[in-house]
Amino acid sequence: MKISAAIILAVVTALSLHATETLKFDLSTGSGAYTAERGHGFESGTTADSGRPFLFSVAVPEGNYRVTVTLGGGTTPSDTTVKAESRRLMLERVRTAPGESVTRSFIVNVRNSSVPPPPPNAPGGSAVVLNSREKGSFTWDDKLTLEFDGPAPYASTVAIEPVEVPTVFIVGDSTVTDQRSEDYASWGQMITRFFKPDIAVANHAESGETMKSFIEELRLAKVLSQIKAGDWLLIQFAHNDEKKQWPQTYVEAHTTYKDYLKAFIDEARLRGATPVLVTSMQRRTFDKDGRIRNTHGDYPEAMREVAAAEHVALVDLDAASRKFYEALGPGRAPLAFANHGREATHHDDYGAYELAKCVVQGIRDDNLPLSRHIAGDFAGFDPARPDDPNELALAPSPGHIELKPRGN
C-alpha cells in the first residue's frame, strides 16, 4: 500500500522534553532519517511510504512514556502491528478499512546504561557492563524507538507523553530477554501486549546471564536504582546458573541458588516492590513416550521451596511449558522454537507468545494485584490447549539472523 511521504514534525524537540510536555508527530508531510541533531526520524533506512515495515525514533530521557498512535486513515486497507525498542510487542494486527482510522495507546519504558555512581571510596560503578551484542541496540540508547510491521503498515500521527505508572521489572536470561532479531523471541518481549496502557514493562533480562553476573555487571544495581513502591520484579533464572561448566557463576540448587533468589527478593521488598518468582521453562527434550524430560534438575523445585518459605508468588512456567510442548507433541513442538525449529531452548515468535500467555495466566491464577492490569481482551490460556501455530501469524520484524544467543 502507499502512504504519503512523512517527515516527523515535533511540536517540541525531544531533548527539551519536560515532565509535563507531550511530543506530537505528523507523519503526513515528508520524510527524514534519524539524526542526533534533529532528535527524531526514521531508522535503518526505512521510510513510511514504502508499504513495508518501518521504524522511527525520538530522543527522550529514560523513563516511562505513554505513546498514542493513529493507525489507518489512508485510501487503502491497513494492517499494522506495533513494537517498541527491541521488538517489544505493543499492538497486534490493528486493521482498518479505507478511510478508517483508529487511535491506540500503550506504555513504553526507555532506559540507558547509566547507574547512579557510588559514594567516594565505595565499591560499584556508574554504568551497566554491556556485552558486545548489546552495544548499538535500541534497548540501551537515549531514544524511544517504534517499529511498524505487518502486511500493510500505516500510521499517521504519534504522540509521546512522559507518565508516572507502576512498572513491571523483569530479570533473567536469554529465554526472557528482548531478542533483537528474528527468528528469536522471548516471553519477556511479548508480555507487553497483554497489559493495559496503565503499566510499564522494563525487561532487563539478557542472554547468558546468571544471578551472579547480573550483580557483577551492575544490572541488578540498575534495576534497584529505579524500582519503587508499587512496582513488581519478575525473577527467572536457572538456565545458566545450573551450568557446572561455568564455575565462576555456577550455583548449587539447594544452597547458593536459593540464597541468591532470597537476595533478589529482599532487595525488591526493601524498596517496596513486589517480587514474583518464575520457574524456568523446560527445554524441548521428549522421552520415548512423548513426555518432556526435566533438564533443570532440582532448580524448579528449589525455587518453589523459596517461594513457599518467603511467601512470594510463583508462576510455574516449568509446569506450563511441559503442558505446552506435550500438547504440540514431538512432531509440531519445533514450530515453537527458533532457528527454524533446530533450537531446543530458545523460542520463535509463536513460542514466545504462548509462553507469555502462560505467565499472564499464572499472574491471574495467583490472584495477584498485578492481574488488574491485564488487558481486557486476554480471555485466559490453557497451555494444554495452545493456539494453532499455523493460525497464529505474528508480523515479523525487519531483519533475520542465524546467530545463537549468548550462553547457548
N, C-alpha and C positions, 0 to 999 in steps of 0.2 A: 504494500500500500504506500501511498505518497503522503508525506507530511510536509507542510510548508517549512522552509528553511528557518532555523531557530537560533537566535543569539540570546543568551540568558541575560536579561537586564535586571540588575539588582536595584532595589529601592535604596538599600544601604549596602555598603561593602561588608563582606564577611569579617574582615579583620577589625572592623569597628563595632562588631556586634555587642550589644549590651544586654543586660539581663531581661529587659522587657521589650526588646526590639524584635521585629519579625522581618526576615528576608523574603522578598517576593520576586518570583522569576516568571517571565513571559517567554515561552518557547515558540513564539509565532512570528518573530520579526528578524531572524537572521541566524548566524552560527558562529562559533568560535571555539578554539581549543583552550583547554585549561592552561593558565599561566599563573605563576605566583604573584605577578604584578596585578593581574585582574582579580585574582582570588576566586574565580569561578570559570566553568567551561567544560567542554566535552573531553573525555579521556580516551586514550588508546586509539586515537584516530577515528573514533566513531562520530557519527552525526545523527541528528534526529530525523532527517529527511530521507533516509535510505530504505525505510521499511524493514530494517533489521535491528537486532538488539543494539542499544547504545547506553553509554554511561556518562554522567556528568557529576562534577564535584563542586563543593563550595567550601572555602576555607573558614573554619569555625574553631573556637576554643573547645577543649574537651568538655564533655557534659552530655546531658540528655536533651533531645530535641523532638518536638512534635513536627512531623512532616505531613503536609497536606497536599495531595496531588489531584489534579483534574485530568481524568483519562477519557479518551474519546473526543467526540465533537467534530471529527473530520467528515469528509464526504463518503468514506467507505467504512465498513465494519472494523472494529479494533478488538484485539485480544492481547492483553498486557499482563505480564507477571512482573512484580517489582521486588528487587532485592536491594540490600544496603551493605555498605562496607565490603567485607569479603564474603559475598554471596549469602547473606542472611535473608531468608525468605520472609517477606513482609506482606505482600498481596499476591494471591494466586488466581490467575486466569480471570481477570476482570474484563468482561466482554461488553461492547456497546454496538448498537446499530448505527447506520449512517446518520449523522447529525445529532446523535445522542451523546451526552457526556455524564460522567459520574465523578463525585468527589469522595475521596477516602483519606483517612489519616492513620498514622502509625508512629511509634516511638523508636528513635534510633539513638543508640549510645555511641559516642565518639570518644576516643582516648588517644593519648600518645604515651611514649615510654618513660616519661619523666616521673621520678619519685621524690617526694619531699626529702631533702638531704638530712642526714642525721646531725645531731649536735656535734660541736667540735670534740675530737678525740673519741667519738663513739663509733662502733662498727656500723657498716652499712654502705650505702651508695646512693646516687642520685638518679639512676636510670635502670630500667629492666635490662638484663643481659639478653639481647635478641640473638637468635641464630641466623645464619646466612639466608635462610629461606624466608624469614620474616621481614628482612630489610627491603624496603620499597613496596611493601604491601599496603593495601588500603586500611588494614586493621590498626596500624600504629602511626599513621600520619596525622597532620593537623587539618584534615578535611573530612567532610561528610560526603560520601560517595553513594550515588543512587544508580542502580542498574535496571534498565527497562528491557525485558525479554519477552519472548513469545512469537507466534507466527505473524502478528500484525501489531507491534507495539506503537502506541500513540499517547502522548502526554502533551497537554497544552500549557498548564501552569503548575508551579511548585511554590509552596510557602514553607519556611523553616523557622520555627519558634523555640527558643530555649524554655524548658519546663522543669519543674521540680516534681518528680514522681518516684514511687518506690522502684528499686532496681533488683533484678534477679542476677546475681553474680554466679558464674559457672567456672569451676576449676576442674582440670582433668587433663587427658592425654589426646592422642590423635583420633580416637574414636568419638571425641566430644568437640574438638576444635573447629573453627571456621576454616574448612578446607578451601584453598584459594581457587582451584581449577577443577573442571570436570575431568574424569567422571567420579572423583572422590567427593564425599559429603559426610556430614555427621549430624546427629540429632541436635547438637547444640546450635547449629545454624538453621535448623528447620523449626525449632520450637517457638521462635519469634512469631510465626504465622498463627499460632494457636493462643495468643494472648490478646486481650483488648488493648486499644490505644490509650491505656491509663497506667502502663507499667513498662519499664525498660528491661532489656536483657543485655548484660555485659559478659560476653563469653571470653574468659581469659585462658581457657584450655589451649594447650599447644602440643604438637606432635613430639613424641619422645620424652615427655615429661614424667617425672615421678614426684612424690611429695617432697623428698629431699631436694631435688633440683629446683622445684618450684620455690622453695625457700631460698636456696643458694643464689638463684638468678634474680631475686627480688621481685618475682611475680606475685608471691603472696603479699609482700610489702606494698606493692601497687594496689592490690585489691583492698587491703586493710586501710590504706590511706584514703579510700573513697567510700567504703561501706559504712552504713549508718543505721541508726534505729529505724525499724520498719522495712529494712531490706532483707534479702534472702541470699543464702550461699548454698548452691548445689555442688556436692563434692563427689566426684567419681574417679577413683584411682585404683589400679591393680595390674593392668596390662603390662606395665613396665616395672612397677615396684616389685613384682614377683620374680624378676629375671635374676637368677643367681649368677649368670654370666656377666652381670653388671655389678660388681662388688661395691662400687662407690655409692650406689643408690639402692641396692637390694635391701628389703626389709622382710623379716620373718613374720608370717601371718598372725600368730597369736601373741607376739610381743611388740616389736617396733612398729609394725603396721598399725596395730591398734593405738599405740602411743601417738603416732603421727596424726591419725584420724582425730583423736581426742584434742590434740593441739589445734588443729584447724577449727574444730567445734568450739573450743574455748575462746579462740581469738574472735570468731564471729559473735559469740554471745557477749564478750567483753564490750563490744561496740553496739549492742542492742539489736543485732541482726539475728535472723533465724536460720540455723544450719539444717540442711536436709542431705542425708546420705543416699547415694545412688550406687547400687551394686553394678559392677561391670557386665556388659552384655557378653555372652559366650561367643567363641569363635565358631565357624561353620565346620564342625567336626562330627559327622554322623557315625554311629556304630552300625553293625550289620542289620539291626532291627529298625533302623530309621530314627533312632533317638540321638539327641545331641549329647556328646560326651563332655564332661566337665574338664576344661583346660585351665581352670583358675585355682585348682587345689582347695585349700582351706580359706582362701581370701573372701569369697562371698559370705561364708558363714561367720567369719571373724567380723566383717562389717555389720552383719545382723546382730551379733552379740554386743558390739559397741553401741549400736542404735538403741538396743533394749536397756543397756546399762546406763547410758547417758540420757535416756528419754528423748531421743531425737527421731524425727520422722524418717522413714526409709522407703525409697522407691526401688522395688526389687526388679531391676532391669535384667538381672541374671535369669530369673524365672520367666519373665515376659519374653525375652529373646529366644529362649528354648521353645516356648509355645509357638512363636512366630516362625522360626526356621522349620520346626517339625510340621507345622500346618502347610508350608510350601512343599516340604519333602526334599530329599536329596536331589531330585531332578530339577526343581524350579528354584530352590533356595539360592543358587548362584545369581539369579536375577536381582537379588538384593545387595550384591557385593560389587565393589569397584574393579577396575581393570578387566572389564568385560566378564566378570564372574570368576576371574582367576584368583582374586583376593579371597581369603577366608577370615580376615579380621576386619578390614575397613569396608565401608559401605558406599553404595552409589546413592543417587537422589532418592530412589524409591525406598531402599532400605533405611536410609536416614530419616525419611519422612515417617515411615511406620514406627521406628523406634522413638521418634519424638512424640508420636501419639501414645506410645506405651508410657513415657514419662508423664505426660499430661494426665493420662488416666490414673497413674499412680498418685499424682497430686490430688486428684479428685477422690480416689478411694480412701486416702488418708484423711479426707475432710479438712485439709489444711486451709487456713485463711487465704492462702495464695490462690485457691481454686475460685475465689470471687473474681479473679482477673482472667479466667479462661474465656476465650472467645465464644460468643453465643452460638456460633454455627458448629461448635465441636459437639457431636452427638454421642460421644463415648466411643470406646475402642476395645475390642476383644482380640488380643494377639493370636488367639487360636482361629480367628476368622479375619485374616488380614485383607486389605484391598487387593484386587487382582492386579498383579504387576503389569499386565498387558493393557489395563484400562487407566491406570494412574500415570499420566504423562506430564511430568513437571517440565516447564520450559527450561531448556539448558542455558547455561551462561556461555558467553563467547570464550573460546579457547579450550584446549584439551591437552592434558599432559599424561604421560605414562609413568612419571616419577613417583615412586612409592613414598609415603610419609616417613619422617624420621622415626627411628625406633622399630621399624618393620624388620 
